[in-house]
Amino acid sequence: MGKAFILIISLIISLPIIGDESIRPGAGGIYIIPVRDDIMPPLVYLIRRGIKEAMEANAKVLVLDMDTNGGRVDVTEEVIKLLERFKGQTITYVNKKAFSAGMFIAVATKKIYMAEGSVIGAAAPIMLLPGVGPEKLPDTVEEKMTSGISALVRATAARNGHNVAVVDAMIDKNSELIIDGQVIKSKGRILTLTNLEAEKKYGNPPTPLFSSGTVNSLDELIKLAGFDPARAVYIQPLGAEKFAFWINSISALLLTIGILGLYIEFKTPGFGLPG
């Protein structure tokens, strides 16, 4: 089983992979990079290439079109460093979710806009085991991870003008968020905001809590940024990047198959197929 599995994967990898060009309706000054599914290593290659192309074209604005449940912290840190290289305006469009690592990346951009019915937050660190899912951390480990991640993301948010108290409330269940005498989040829960809650204004002068506003579509956001949607450049995954995303999506299955193959081989000594 093990040899057959390796042979199948080898055949897949040996197939020609056709790269797709980025969609360039015109020589626009605004670039759109999709941030979809989980924040995992393949995303780094896509964002690095997108930022490189945008910088070479002297683009003025970079938009992350985001819909993610989160992902790995190490990958998130790398994405944040990449975003810091772009010196123009950076915007996250939450369309429809920016949970966990998605929120971390969002505060690495200068502006956050949200689609109707979108949500952002729920960013408490968790441990994910391949093929198992979320695993509860020991209290000491959880406290250490929460403290470290919260400090990192707060620093990123502060650099980009976002509300660090809101960021902390999205990460640390032990924090409390009170603004203008109103309890936004009490201790013991993690903050998640809808688009309407995130754009609500507090203080004097009134300031949006976390989002610059709700826009109904990506085209509307592009127009709001001062550009023609027909001239925007959409970065699309190349063939090799698509393959990497696909492999990542089935990684838990591949691990399970590998373990099963080893188990069968261990239980059936002398049987040639597994390996």
N, C-alpha and C positions, 0 to 999 in steps of 0.2 A: 504493500500500500504506500509506504514511504517513497520508494523509487518511482512508482507510477505518478504520485503527486508531484514530485520534483520534476519529472519529465513534462507533465502538463504545464506547470509554471514556466519551465524553460521554453516550451513552444510558444506560449503567450508572449513572453518577453522578446522572443526572436522575430515576432511579427512586425512588419513595418508600421511605424507610428507616424501618421500624417499630422503635421502641425497646422493649426488654424491661425490665420492672421488676426491681429486685433482689428476690431471693426472701426474703421476710420471714415465716417461719412464726410468729414472735412477736416482741415488742419485746425482743429479747435484748441482753445486754451484751457480746456477742462477735461480731465481724465477720470474715468469711472472704473473702479476695481471691485469685483464681487467678493464679498466675504460671506460664504455660504457654508452650511453644515458645521462640522466641528473644527475648532482651531487646532490643527495638527501640522506636522512638518511640511507637507506639500504646499500649504498656504504661503509659507515663507518664500518659496521660489516664485510664486505668482506675484506676490506683492513686491518683491525685489525687482522683478522684471518690469512691473507696471510703473514703479517709481523711477526706475532708470530711464524708461521711455519718456515719461512725463518730464523729467529733468532735461533730457536731451532735446525735447521739443520746446523747452522754456514755457511749459504750461503754468498757468497762474493758479489753478485750483485742482485739488485732488479729492475725489469723493469715494468713500468706502460704502458700497451698497450692502448693508449688513442684515443677515438673518441667521443667527447661530445660537445654539444652546451652550456654547462655551468650549473649553478644551484645555490643552496643556499650558501650564504657566511658563515653562521654559520657551515654548514657541511664541507665546504672547510677548515675552520680554524681547525676543528677537524682532518681532513685528514692530514693537514700539520704537526700538532703535532705528529701524528702517524708516519709519515715519518721520523721525527727527531730522533725517537728511533732506527732506523736501522743505524748501524755504518759502513756498507760496502758501496760500490758504488751504487748510485741510478740513474736511467735513465728513462726519459720519451720518449716514441716512439709515436710521433704524427701521427696517422693512422686512419683517415684523418683530423680530426678537433680537435682543442683545443681552443675553444672560451671561453671568460669570465672566469668563475671559473676553467675551464680546464687549462687556462694559469696560473692562480694563483697556481694550484697544480704542474704544470710543473716546475715552477721556484723553487719549494721546493725540486726538485731533482738536483743532481750535473751536469747531462748532459741532453741535449735535442737533439734528432735526429728526423728527419722528413721523412715521406714517400714521394714518387714522387707525386706531385700534392696536397700536404697537406697544411693546413693553420693554423695560430695561431694568436690570438689577439682578437680584438673587445670586450674589457673587461670593458666597461663603466657600472657602476652599474645601474640596472633598478629594478622597483618594479613589481612583477608578482602577479596578483590577480587570485585566483582559479576560473576557468571557464570563466575568462574574458580575461586574457592575460596581456601583458605589459601595464603599466599605467605610464603616465608622472608624474615625481616628481616635487613638487614646487621647484623653483630655489634654495632657501636657504637649503632645505633638500638635494637636489641633490649635492650642493657644499659640504655640510658637509659629506655626504656619500662618495663622490669621494675622498675627502681629507683623510678621515680615512682609506679607503680601499687601496688607493694608498700608503700610508705610511706603512701599514702592509705588502703589497706585495713587496714593494721596499726593506724593511728590510729582507724579506725572500730571495729575489733575490740576495741581496748583500752577504748574508751568504753563498750562493752557487755559487758565482762567475758569476752571470748573469748581463747583462747590465741594470742598474736601469733606465737609461734614456729611453730605449726602453719600459720597463715596464710602466713607467709613461705615455708615448705616447699612449700606448694601453688602458689606463684607463681614462685619462683626456683629453677631447677634447680641452681644453684651453692651453695645453702644445704644445711646438714646438720642433722638433727634427732635428738638423742640425749636420752632421758629415762630416769632410773634405770639408767644404764649400758646401756640397750637402744637400738640403732640403729633408729629409726623410719623415717628416710629418709637414704640416703647421697647424696653429691654426684653430680650428673649425671642425676638423674631428678626428676620432678615428683610430689608426694604426692597420692594420691587415697585416701580412706578409705571403707570399707564402714560400715554402721550399727553393726556389732559392734566394729569397730576404733575408731570415733569415740567410742563410749560407754565404752570400756575405761578403767579408773581407774589413775592413776599418782601417785606422790609421797606425802608424809606431811603432812597427812591425804590419803587417796586422793581424787583429783579426776578427773572424766571428761575425756578428752583434748579432745573437741570437741563432743560431743552430750550433751544432758541425758537421752537414753534413746531406746529404740525403742517406738513405739506402732503398733498394727496397722491403725488406721483414723483418719480425720479425726474421726469421732464419738467415738472413744476419747480423742483429744487434747482435744476440747471438754469431755468429762467430767473429764479430768485437770485442766483449767483451772478447773473448778468450775462449769460451766454445763450446761444441758440442751440437747442437740443439736437438739431440736425447736424451740428458741427462738433458735437462731443465725441470723444474717443473712448470706446469701450474695450477694456482689456479683457480678453477671453483666454481661458486655459489652453495651452498648446497640447498637442497629442501626448507628449511625454508627461506633462503635468496632469492631464486627465487620467492617464494610466496610474500615476502616483496617488491621485485622489481615490481611484477605484480600489487599488491595493490596500490603501489605508482603511477604506470602508469595510473591507472583508477581513481585516487583520485578525480579529477575534476568531473568525471562522477558520482561518488558516492555522492559527495556534491550536485550536481544538482538534483539527484534522491531524496536525503534527503529533500532538500528545496521544491521540487515538492510535496513530500508526506505531508509535513507540510502545504503547501498551500491548497491541496485538503482537508485535514482534517479540516482546518480552514473554508473553504468554504462550507463544508457539515457536519454540526454538527449532531451528532446522527448516522452517517454512520459508521459502525463498521470496515470496511476493513483497512482504512489507519492507524488506531491506536487509 
